[in-house]
Amino acid sequence: MDATVEVVETENVGTDTVAVTISTPPEFTAEPGQFVRLAATIDGEEYARFYTLSSPSVTDTFEVTVGIDPEESGPFSEFLATLAPGTTLEMSGPFGDQYYEGEPRAVVLAGGPGVGPAVAIAERALAAGNEAAVVYRYEGSPAHGTRLARLRERGATVRVTDAPLDTPVAEALSGAAGEQLFVFGFDSFVDLAKQAVESAGGSFDGAKVENFG
């Protein structure tokens, strides 16, 4: 669907990382792991980017996590990071079929901005009485630390690292029936995740992967 949406708030959730909460338009439905297209006009020029949902539901509002990177996204990420409540954006979506569908155990491997959908999927799984594990590899400094800590408190397996993935991935994968592997990140991270899964004796076949390019 296409809609004009209103910003509810922005919150710093890490170095150069902002969570933008947006009012859910009527009849909009989406699942954690799907993404939307946000667009706005800045200094007379239209910009648009795709952002994966970082909220476990979209009942009244939904959230996207934005990494502020002017070299990669031009002025758009900086623009989103400074939006005042009530500002409107153009939205299209949702898109994507690599989302959480109630699997009994969700194992989410996330690199960089992939931590947004990772926490969303894990929160949704726990809310449904299911199990969740998150392995988050970051460069620089991690984001969404508060939500990751809460996931640990609620019983999720959470591994945050700037080191190789082999050990934390091996600890996260249980091989239990109904376990679903999710991977969110850029090309290089997806390659590392695949290698770590196979090194741990797991299978990458059937993984739900969103490659950010």
Disulfide bonds with the S-S distance in Angstrom:
none
